[in-house]
């Protein structure tokens, strides 16, 4: 494992104290951490999931739109925040790893450090009422 | 390399009979190479005495600032080499997200805080912002990384062919960690300090004092020991002593630290102490 940037370390520490679901990826898009509220939504403990590459997390929870169509990784808010370095939002269905479908709202934002360092991205997850 | 401690105190100078053994000057460390290269780590009040010992033949000096809190820059204006027009001085330090290093230094080196402006210093001055990747100064390879302390703060690793030193005067790697330490990859500064011969590290508080100072950017001695063990250093110098700790307090803290671990040598940060690294 490589040394994490201090900003990523600090946002993980912050996330570990928050009651809202937080999902963090590093600059390469690798899943770095999600907190306990996110574990409830995603249906799996982070300690069991561990770090994983973007191609894996982008499909692991089987994201679909409201019509039940699969969402490509490029359509996911976190992917957009990571690659386009802008805030992105969206509502989507996931199938959690406890096999429960959940409808969630996502707000994702890039992590930019001083010196124009791209550090990764963060998404905040909420369970939402289906429209 | 020869590493000499010119100031070991944190936060505020603490002169007086009760601090005479460990010293009352704030952070300043000299690193001198076999080829004559001189690095100065931080410009606390200890830098004034250092300035008087440098050879007249010196033509270049590099000052590496970890951050711009007052106890790390207060000696700048009293550092004789900055007033020597024949000397090339390079100052390395962090910018902030909104101000470059020059602007940040000018806040102190300008009236009303100081009568001489940065631009009026007679030396041939060049500023460099860190972290900026690894760089070389004389025989030394220097690496830096942002670490856990309020405001932009870096730590340095200085390596020569014979050994390595890591300098972390202000560092709170345990901040927010529910069970410290986590793995090296998730611990602030760990890779920078990994395996060094000499680690100079913040040890401002006792275990009992730390809970009242969480988030102030400094370490309890116990956490410093854990960090040093995680980084697998060979020798630890507890540093940045709290101005409220007198020599007897520090004797007790160091004795307790030595009783805790034998994985590495513990040598307390004492003004005037010198170490041969490598």
Interface residues (C-beta under 8 A of the other chain):
Chain A: X1 X2 X3 X4 X5 X6 X7 X9 X10 X12 X13 X14 X16 X17 X113 X114 X115
Chain B: X95 X96 X97 X129 X131 X132 X145 X146 X147 X148 X152 X175 X176 X177 X178 X183 X184 X185 X186 X187 X188 X189 X190 X191 X192
